[in-house]
Amino acid sequence: MIRLIVGLGNPGPEHAQQRHNAGFWWVDQVTQREGVPLRAERGFFGHLGRMQGPHGDVWLLEPDTFMNRSGQSVGSVARFYKIAPEEILAVHDELDLPPGQVRLKRGGGHAGHNGLRDIAAQLGTPEFWRLRIGIGHPGDRAAVVGFVLGRPPRSELALIEQAMDRSLDVLPTLLEGAFDAAIMQLHRGNTP
């Protein structure tokens, strides 16, 4: 089961519409659907909210530490509430998937994503769940930083939002801990 959902992104209005904030966008959708406010929690280096899941409390987190230090916030919440890595879902932008696709997996490498790298370092393991929201790739490695820190055009944003909606529909299955069923349902909805 999932007890902590962290959306990855960079804080501040200047970053709000950037592709790199897809994880924040997703958590914001959950807070709206569930009526769960996020509150600034200095001790946890982020904004934290609590919703009721089928097996108890589920924490929603948006770190205020900037992407490269996401693990500081995730680690502090996980330690305080005694949440195991396999009970954590990190929601993040994914360069290796086109807009409109979303994938769920547990563990693996960070593929150059500094937020995932820092979370794995702080938890001491990469064995946490990842919800990978496709944002596409600029086609040139040298252009990646500008791309993730840029706004997607309307057509790409519409695809990203559709993928987020599909993944939000799978959230109850995830919270139940039915990961195989969630993966099948989610991946079946991906466009080619």
QUISULQUI-V656419 format. One record per residue. PSI is psi in radians with two decimals (999 if undefined). OMEGA is omega in degrees with one decimal (none if undefined). Layout:
PSI,OMEGA  PSI,OMEGA
//
This chain:
2.80,179.7  2.27,178.5  -0.27,178.6  2.17,175.1  2.11,179.2  2.20,173.2  2.27,-178.3  2.44,179.7  -3.03,177.1  2.34,-178.8  2.78,174.9  2.54,-177.6  -0.47,-179.8  -0.30,-179.5  -0.15,-168.4  -0.63,-175.5  0.12,-177.8  2.58,-179.9  -0.63,-177.2  -0.24,-178.5  0.30,-179.6  -0.60,177.7  -0.70,175.2  -0.75,-179.9  -0.74,-176.6  -0.84,179.6  -0.66,176.5  -0.68,177.7  -0.71,178.1  -0.78,-178.1  -0.64,178.2  -0.79,-179.1  -0.68,-174.4  -0.13,-177.7  0.67,-177.3  1.99,177.1  2.57,171.9  2.40,179.6  2.50,176.3  2.24,179.1  1.69,-176.1  -0.66,-179.7  -0.35,179.6  0.09,175.5  0.69,-179.8  -2.99,175.2  2.24,-171.4  2.48,174.9  2.82,-178.6  2.29,173.6  2.84,-179.4  2.15,174.9  3.12,-178.4  -0.35,-178.4  0.33,179.5  -2.79,-176.0  2.43,171.1  2.17,-177.7  2.40,175.9  2.30,-173.0  2.37,167.8  1.86,-178.7  2.52,174.5  0.19,-170.5  0.01,-169.4  2.71,-170.0  -0.82,-172.7  -0.27,-179.7  0.41,-177.9  -0.60,-177.6  -0.50,178.9  -0.79,179.5  -0.86,-178.9  -0.80,-179.2  -0.70,-178.5  -0.72,178.0  -0.79,-178.4  -0.74,179.6  -0.78,-176.0  -0.77,-176.9  0.13,178.4  0.95,-179.9  2.15,-179.3  2.67,179.5  -0.69,-178.1  -0.04,175.1  0.19,-178.0  2.36,174.2  2.04,175.0  2.17,-179.2  2.17,-172.5  2.84,174.6  2.56,-177.7  1.97,178.7  -0.55,-173.9  0.03,175.5  2.43,177.8  2.77,174.4  2.39,-178.3  -0.23,177.9  2.62,178.3  2.46,-177.8  2.62,177.6  2.33,176.1  2.82,175.2  2.34,175.3  -2.96,-179.3  -3.09,-179.4  -3.12,-179.5  -0.20,177.6  0.62,178.0  0.01,179.5  1.94,-173.7  -0.50,175.8  -0.81,178.0  -0.70,179.5  -0.81,-176.9  -0.64,177.2  -0.82,179.4  -0.69,179.2  -0.77,-178.4  -0.62,-180.0  -0.30,-178.1  0.20,-179.8  2.62,173.7  0.11,-172.1  0.97,171.2  2.85,-178.7  2.58,178.1  2.29,170.5  1.94,-170.9  1.96,-178.2  2.02,-176.6  2.26,174.8  -0.09,-178.0  3.10,-177.2  2.47,-179.5  -0.21,179.0  -0.21,-179.5  2.17,-178.6  -0.60,-178.6  -0.33,-177.5  0.01,-173.1  -0.82,-176.4  -0.85,178.3  -0.59,-179.6  -0.90,-177.3  -0.47,178.8  0.17,176.9  2.92,177.5  2.41,175.1  2.56,173.9  2.83,-176.1  -0.75,-176.5  -0.72,178.3  -0.68,179.7  -0.69,178.6  -0.72,178.6  -0.73,178.5  -0.76,-179.5  -0.65,176.9  -0.73,178.5  -0.70,178.1  -0.72,178.4  -0.78,178.5  -0.73,-178.4  -0.58,176.6  -0.57,177.2  -0.39,-179.4  -0.17,-175.7  -0.79,179.4  -0.65,178.5  -0.71,177.3  -0.78,-177.6  -0.45,174.9  -0.32,-177.3  0.21,179.7  1.22,-171.6  -0.71,179.6  -0.74,179.0  -0.70,179.1  -0.75,179.7  -0.81,-179.1  -0.81,-179.0  -0.77,-176.3  -0.84,-175.5  -0.47,177.8  -0.51,-177.6  -0.07,-179.0  2.45,174.6  2.68,-178.2  999,none
//
